[in-house]
């Protein structure tokens, strides 16, 4: 009976680790995607207004302004676990692509030597004139 109890407690510990730490990993991936989406939208909102009024065509500002605004959004959602990755501005297509990384720490599985990981989310956005 004691052997069964020891083996059963190990299995329950592993299942709890998969449930809790797996949920934390999924949450980190969703959070990374959400922050990347919001940052890409904010970057795509940096439109050259003078060019829009003159030609009626949307054109993004420079890379520094667009990626600077995207980084502001990432920092606002941040903390120590959210970091901004790559920000790419494709002027020809008028599109902003932002990559965000979220670090998560394992709770149960850290006892087995798995400390956690980083999840990455990527999103793209483009301005639309109506």
Residue pairs with C-beta under 8 A, 6 or more apart in sequence:
13 108
13 111
14 108
16 108
17 106
17 107
17 108
17 109
17 111
17 112
18 109
20 107
20 108
21 106
21 107
21 108
21 109
21 114
21 116
24 104
24 105
24 106
24 107
24 116
25 104
25 117
25 119
27 104
28 81
28 102
28 103
28 104
28 118
28 119
29 102
29 119
29 120
29 121
30 121
31 82
31 102
31 119
31 121
32 82
32 100
32 101
32 102
32 119
32 120
32 121
33 100
33 121
33 122
33 123
34 121
35 73
35 74
35 77
35 82
35 100
35 102
35 121
36 98
36 99
36 100
36 121
36 122
36 123
37 121
37 123
37 125
38 73
38 77
39 70
39 71
39 73
39 74
39 84
39 87
39 98
39 100
39 123
40 70
40 96
40 97
40 98
40 123
40 124
40 125
41 125
42 69
42 70
42 72
42 73
43 60
43 66
43 67
43 69
43 70
43 87
43 89
43 96
43 98
43 125
44 60
44 66
44 94
44 95
44 96
44 125
44 126
44 127
45 69
45 127
46 60
46 61
46 65
46 66
46 69
47 58
47 59
47 60
47 61
47 127
48 58
48 59
48 60
48 61
51 57
51 59
52 58
52 59
52 129
56 129
57 129
58 94
58 127
58 128
58 129
59 91
59 94
60 66
60 89
60 91
60 94
60 96
60 127
63 87
63 89
66 87
66 89
66 96
67 87
67 89
67 96
70 84
70 87
70 96
70 98
71 84
71 87
74 82
74 83
74 84
74 98
74 100
75 84
80 103
81 102
81 103
81 104
82 100
82 101
82 102
82 103
83 100
83 101
83 102
83 103
84 98
84 99
84 100
84 101
85 98
85 99
85 100
85 101
85 120
86 97
86 98
86 99
87 96
87 97
87 98
87 99
88 96
88 97
88 98
89 95
89 96
90 96
90 97
93 126
94 126
94 127
95 124
95 125
95 126
96 124
96 125
96 126
97 122
97 123
97 124
98 122
98 123
98 124
99 120
99 121
99 122
100 120
100 121
100 122
101 118
101 119
101 120
101 121
102 118
102 119
102 120
102 121
103 116
103 117
103 118
104 116
104 117
104 118
104 119
105 115
105 116
106 114
106 115
106 116
110 116
